[in-house]
Amino acid sequence: MDDDRAGVRERAEAVLRRLAGDHARLREDQWRAIEALVVDRRRVLCVQRTGWGKSAVYFVATALLRDREQGHQAGPTVIVSPLLALMRNQVEAAARAGIRARTINSANLDEWDEITAEIQTGAVDVLLISPERLNNPDFRDGVLPKLAATTGLLVVDEAHCVSDWGHDFRPDYRRLRTFLAELPERTPVLATTATANARVTQDVAEQLGDALILRGTLDRESLRLGVLDLPSPAHRLAWLADHLDQLPGSGIVYTLTVAAAGETAEFLRSRGYPVASYSGQSDDADRRAAEQDLLDNKIKALVATSALGMGFDKPDLGFVVHLGAPPSPIAYYQQVGRAGRAVEHAEVLLLPGVEDAAIWRYFASLAFPPEQQVRAVLTALHTDRPLSTQALEPLVDLRRARLELMLKVLDVDGAVRRVRGGWLATGEPWIYDEARLRRVAEARTVEQQAMREYATTSDCRMRYLRERLDDTGATDCGRCDTCAEPLFAADVSTAALAAAQTFLGRPGVEIAPKKLWPTGLDAVGVPLKGRIAPADQALPGRAVGRLSDLGWGGRLRALVGPEAPDAPLPDDVAGAVLEVLKAWAHGDDPWPRRPVAVVAVGSRRRPRLLGSLAERIATVGRLPLLGEVTAAGPGGPAGPRGNSAQRV
């Protein structure tokens, strides 16, 4: 048996050299994982730092299991991976080792039959799929049963997504339990992650079953961590403008919101830097082009939201800067782990903002809805025909993203089922686990406090992160700004600060009119659907800013936040409103005709604020104030609605 294992290791080393170069050698934990998968046919959970080489483990194991010259050839490896960017990296990496990889995703529907046929003939070594594919009706019913019966190795990449205790929980990952149950006996399974504390590790291991857990040090010797506490968003943009060219190589500037990514990229371009923005709202072709430009060092920085995260692999990435702190040390560790994989030193810098907590609260508000709303959805789905997500929206007062998340959780729990045409209730009993949801929410609050402490600690920053991830071997790194010395000065030039203040101080955002009626209005007695006739479309509108903006966002959040008192409109905001209206009247794209009157939209929460706004506009514009219009519900004036269908 030892001779057999020695032979397997020799072949494994040869595959690794094809994958990573003649200098490459297996780490001992890498070999232990490969040995457990290939020789012992076990299930393995690998918790290792970013850049350790987790992908090498499953590509080497795949090559050995698929080796035709060694007798029985295993079926294809199935890799469940969360992001298309990660899939693209993986296909290219597999090709270097002579491994043929294909991917099934929403962008290549016309290739599914061809790929399925290739799998059946043994022409595909690795199939990459997203967790969402596992419950696509066509894939689930037509492809998955055959795939489960022939899978030679199942890989769950970024396995912390399986756990609802994790910082990036994705309900679709829970469907892996069904896939695991359908695998042939002794099919090896590998789950990998770099960001799992002890609680998440235990949760994932329990779902795998009898698993070998390989947990290594989470130290990143190439990273130098630092924090700069600057007084305002304008100071942070000015600091970037002054210092971005001092950061090594090309890197990533992370922001907390889509709006901040766009604003930051626009400002840096105005200061002469070649940068691009990247978010989940970017066009797929634009995202691909931006990724490639960063990989090719054609841009100094990619200004991105967390949409650029797991699996993006640029070994020579020289820096990661955060404009605003992520909501947990685990999420922060995962994002900074993009840097310094194949360079001696990489700079990691956090520029926290006072607005971070408000942004965390907003994203937390998108979590699982209260029981009353969940029951309303289940009641709506007790019907003879399936309802699409769009058709459900008029029936329940939930935003699209929150509704989709809830449906995925209910699907995993067996309360609803996705079928062709939408969703149906199964009729199975379902319990709203309020206690668990509360515990998860409390854990999130603890993580947010830990991130605040990271920004202010006088202890070693790398040790702090490692301890939050339950790395028992954490020691002082000797490199960060608390162990050694500050990485950069906090000062900014007068010119850069003035430019940033002018840029962020400009009020004015155009609001494009809707061109389509929300789907499903006829289900609630509103006979409207399809395109809105041009004569019925609203004109483009204007706003001072978005709540997520770097500039006016903070001021507006303070004005309309949940704890802000209802008071008359402050003079500075009134001035901004009038400036926007003046620019609209006399700018390059002026309104087609001057308004003839002012009408306020009634508000239950802020009647004084909205009333005073209408009065100021009417007075300055010398227009009649015609009163207010109020959206009425069954019990009187209605509050804010969660989606566009409900607003109609």
Beta strands, then each sheet from edge to edge (+ up, - down):
strand 1: 43-47
strand 2: 77-80
strand 3: 101-104
strand 4: 126-129
strand 5: 153-156
strand 6: 189-193
strand 7: 211-215
strand 8: 223-227
strand 9: 251-255
strand 10: 275-278
strand 11: 301-304
strand 12: 319-323
strand 13: 346-351
strand 14: 416-419
strand 15: 422-425
strand 16: 509-511
strand 17: 541-543
strand 18: 598-601
strand 19: 625-629
strand 20: 632-633
strand 21: 636-637
sheet 1: 3+ 4+ 2+ 5+ 6+ 1+ 7+
sheet 2: 8+ 13+ 12+ 9+ 11+ 10+
sheet 3: 14+ 15-
sheet 4: 16+ 17-
sheet 5: 18+ 19+
sheet 6: 20+ 21-
end
